[in-house]
Amino acid sequence: MLDFKKIDDMIELIEDNIIPEEYSNNEFFIEFFKAVQVIPLSKYLRTKGKDSKLPKIMNSKKAGEILIDTYKDEEIRLYLKRKGYSEIPQLDYKSIMLLRKTDLYSNWNKIISFLEGKGTVGEINQSTRKALLPQEIEMLENYIKTNLSIDEKELNWLLNKLKKAEQDKAVGKALKKLINNL
């Protein structure tokens, strides 16, 4: 049986960056994952009006999942030992923001880079994005110009507006609603 009171209490703790004293960081993330794994968490959070903290809460769940998988995976634990960690490193609310739906190695590589001070969360996440080659950019630009029947100036205008909409989530959501209403 789901204990929604416990889930809501844990969500409050995550929102406030608090780990209860009776848990280590990793134990808390694992406990949170176990508590919410059978519910569609993002939908639940939206119904509770917790949209603004959605990434942090979802990454807390992902951290629990990764930790459980790491405890089960001997190869990953050996990999962490080779990197100098005799125990699985304790994650915190900053380091979990690096986690993505990728393999364990990729997630642990990013976490280790962060723990070793090789960059901020933003820098590490940015460094793992694949940059487009100049030929790919040109090909995409030509495709868009052809299919939308626009010239170079109009393409630049469109890209600038889309970038602004991407950076300002409220504008992006408003645009999406308008597009869906056409």
NORVENUR-V750351 format. One record per pair of residues at least 12 apart in sequence whose ideal C-beta (glycine too) atoms are under 8 Angstrom apart, sorted by the first residue. I is the first residue (numbers start at 1). J is the second residue. D is the distance in whole Angstrom. If there is no record, write none. Layout:
# NORVENUR-V750351
i:I j:J d:D
i:I j:J d:D
This chain:
# NORVENUR-V750351
i:2 j:35 d:8
i:2 j:38 d:7
i:2 j:39 d:7
i:3 j:35 d:7
i:6 j:35 d:6
i:7 j:35 d:5
i:7 j:36 d:6
i:7 j:39 d:8
i:7 j:44 d:8
i:8 j:48 d:8
i:10 j:28 d:8
i:10 j:31 d:7
i:10 j:32 d:5
i:10 j:35 d:6
i:10 j:36 d:8
i:11 j:45 d:7
i:11 j:48 d:8
i:11 j:50 d:7
i:11 j:53 d:8
i:11 j:57 d:6
i:13 j:28 d:8
i:14 j:32 d:7
i:14 j:53 d:7
i:14 j:56 d:6
i:14 j:57 d:5
i:14 j:60 d:5
i:14 j:93 d:8
i:15 j:50 d:7
i:15 j:53 d:5
i:15 j:56 d:7
i:15 j:57 d:7
i:17 j:93 d:5
i:24 j:90 d:6
i:25 j:90 d:5
i:25 j:91 d:6
i:25 j:92 d:6
i:26 j:63 d:8
i:26 j:67 d:5
i:26 j:88 d:7
i:26 j:90 d:6
i:26 j:91 d:6
i:29 j:60 d:6
i:29 j:63 d:4
i:29 j:64 d:4
i:29 j:67 d:6
i:29 j:91 d:6
i:29 j:96 d:7
i:30 j:64 d:5
i:30 j:67 d:5
i:30 j:68 d:6
i:31 j:64 d:7
i:32 j:60 d:5
i:32 j:61 d:6
i:32 j:64 d:5
i:33 j:60 d:8
i:33 j:61 d:5
i:33 j:63 d:7
i:33 j:64 d:2
i:33 j:65 d:5
i:33 j:67 d:8
i:33 j:68 d:7
i:34 j:64 d:7
i:36 j:61 d:6
i:37 j:61 d:8
i:37 j:65 d:8
i:41 j:57 d:7
i:41 j:58 d:6
i:41 j:61 d:6
i:42 j:54 d:6
i:42 j:58 d:6
i:45 j:57 d:6
i:45 j:58 d:8
i:55 j:97 d:7
i:56 j:93 d:7
i:56 j:96 d:8
i:56 j:97 d:7
i:59 j:96 d:4
i:59 j:97 d:6
i:59 j:99 d:5
i:60 j:93 d:8
i:60 j:96 d:6
i:62 j:96 d:7
i:62 j:99 d:5
i:62 j:100 d:8
i:62 j:101 d:8
i:63 j:91 d:5
i:63 j:96 d:4
i:63 j:99 d:6
i:66 j:99 d:6
i:66 j:104 d:6
i:66 j:107 d:6
i:67 j:88 d:7
i:67 j:91 d:7
i:69 j:104 d:6
i:70 j:88 d:6
i:70 j:104 d:6
i:70 j:108 d:7
i:71 j:88 d:7
i:73 j:104 d:6
i:76 j:104 d:5
i:76 j:105 d:7
i:76 j:108 d:7
i:79 j:105 d:7
i:79 j:108 d:7
i:80 j:108 d:7
i:80 j:112 d:8
i:83 j:112 d:6
i:85 j:112 d:8
i:89 j:111 d:7
i:89 j:112 d:8
i:89 j:115 d:6
i:91 j:111 d:7
i:94 j:114 d:7
i:94 j:121 d:6
i:95 j:111 d:5
i:95 j:114 d:5
i:95 j:115 d:7
i:95 j:121 d:8
i:97 j:121 d:5
i:97 j:125 d:8
i:98 j:110 d:4
i:98 j:111 d:6
i:98 j:114 d:6
i:98 j:121 d:6
i:98 j:124 d:6
i:98 j:125 d:6
i:99 j:111 d:8
i:106 j:128 d:8
i:110 j:124 d:5
i:110 j:125 d:8
i:110 j:128 d:7
i:141 j:155 d:6
i:144 j:158 d:8
